[in-house]
Amino acid sequence: MVFHADSTEVTGISLQNISTYLTHLTHLEYCNFTLSNESLILASQSCVKLQHLLLSDEYNNITDYGMTCFQNNFPLLQSLTLSYFEQITDLTINYLSSSLFALHLKKLCLRRIIKITNISLLKIARSFPNLEYLSLQECNRLSIKGIQKMLKLINNHLKTFGISKRLCKGISENNINKFKIMYPNIDIRLSIA
């Protein structure tokens, strides 16, 4: 079962309500919403069959506390996209890395998660052995050295890596071209946005 919601359809409170009825939900895309830590935690407890989750909103109030829901829920999750969660930190990546789905996660997209650092890159490389696709867009505390260390650790199973020049320290076409030579098994993509 697939559910896609934007701000015209549902609020954080109604996410709590519908999640109790959607225990067979496998795909959830929840965009442009007002979501609280509490509603995210409550909703996560009902979505036991969730395989693909996309959460995105430029005006959310989710913190690391709300992201604790990832530790003990979503055992079947294979794809996770988090966009515009500007209050979450390396602690959230730590929750993800110790989650029930860490061994199954194949796709991770982080966009404008501006407080994560190179510590998170190493955690991602060491904690998700089946990760095939990783996208880091507008994560401004990441450095070229941190990315290089991560790629070296994750080279044996990562197939696609996307990064943006915007707001990422030291990212240039020259660096990306060097990475493409160093890691020819990874499709490395640079976006300008």
N, C-alpha and C positions, 0 to 999 in steps of 0.2 A: 504494500500500500504506500502511495506517495502523497505527501502533503506539502504544498507550497503556499506560503502566506506572505503578504506584504502589509504595510501599515494600514491600508484601507480595509483589510479584512479581519484583523485579529489584534488583540493587545496581549501584553504579558500575562494578565490575569486570565484571559480566555485560553491561552496556551496551557495553563495549568488544568483548566476544565476539560479541554478536548483531549489532552494527553491521556486522561484516565479512560477514555473511550477508544483510543487508538493504540492498543497494546500490540497490534500486528503491524504497526507502522515500520517500514524499512527505509524510507527516504524522507527527510525533512529539510525543507529550505525555508528559513525564517528570516526575512529581510525587512529592513526599514521599520522596525518595531520599537516599542518601549518595553524593555525587559529588565526585571530586577534579578538580583542574585537569588532571592527566595523562589521566584517563579521558575527560574532555570533549574534549580535544584529539584523542586517538586516535579516538574515535567520530566526530568531525566529519569526519575524512578519508575515511570510507567513505560518508557520506550525501550523495552528489553530486546526487541528484535531489530532495532535501528542499525542499518549498515552504512548509510550515507547521511551526513549532517552538514548543513551550511547555515551558519549564523552570521548575519551582517547588519550593522547599523552604525552610522556615524555618531549617533547621539545616545548611545547606551550607557548604563551605569554599572555594568558588570565589572567586578574586581576579581582578584585571585580567589576570594572566598566563594564566589559563585562558580568558579571553575573547579572547585572541589568535587562537583558532581561527576566529573570525568573519571575519578579514581575507582569508583565501585559500580559504575553503570556502563551501559553500552558494550556488553561483552562481544558483540558481533561487528562492531564498527570497523569499516575498511577505508572510509574516506571522510576526512574532516577539513572543513574550511572555516576559518575564523577571520572576519574582516572588521576593521575599525574598532577593536577592543583596546583602546588606548590606555586603560588603567591596569591591564594585566602585565605581569612581569615574568621573570625566569621561574618563579614559583609555579605558575600555571604549566609551563613546559615540564616541570618536575612532576606535577600531577598526571599529565598525559603519559609521561614515560613510565610511571608506575601503575598505569591503568590496566583494567582487564583486557583491553583491546590492543595493548602495545605490540603484542606478537602478530596481530592480524592486520594492523594498519598498513595500507598500501599507498594512500595518497594523503598528503598533508599540505594545506595551503594556508599561509599566514600573511595577511595583508594589513599594513599599518598597525602592527603590534609593536609600538614604538619603544616599549620599555624592555624588550628582551635583548640579551647581550650574547656575546660569543659563548658564554657558559651554556646557553640553550642549544647552540649549534652542536656542541659536543654531546649534550644529553640526547639530542635527536639522533645523532650518528650511532650512539651506543645502545639506544633503547628500542629502536624500531627495525628489527632485522629483515623485515619483508617490505620495507618502504621502497616503492618504485618511483614515485613522483613527489617532488618537493618543490614548493614555490614560496619564495620569500620576497614580498613586494613592499617597499616603503618601510622597512624595518631599520630605522636610522641608527641604531646602536651596534649594528653588526659591522665587522671590519673585514677587509680582504684577507688578512691573516687567519681570522676565525673561519672564514668560508673555506680557505685552502685546507686547514686542518680537518674540517668536517668532511670535505670531499675525499680526502685521503682515507678516512675511516669508513666511509660509506660507499666507496667506489665499487665494491664487489656486487652490490645489489641494486643501487639506484640507477634508474634508466633515464629519468628526465629531471633536470634541475633548472628552475626559472628564478631569475633575480632581476630587480629593477635598479637602474642607475639612480633613480630619484631617491634621495634621502638615505642611501647606503654609503658608508664611508669607503672611499678609495675604489669604488666599482667603476671600471672603464672598459671600453671595448678591448683594449690591449690586454687587461687582466683576464677577461673572459676568453680571449683567443689563446692565451697561455694555458688556461684551465682545459680548454678543448684539446690541446695537444697532450697535456699531462694525463687527462682522463678521457680517452677516446671512446670508451664504452658508455659514457653519459652524454645524452643530448642536452647541452647547456644552452639555455636561451636567455638573452638579455633584452629587457624591455626598457623603453625610455620613460614610460609613465611611472 
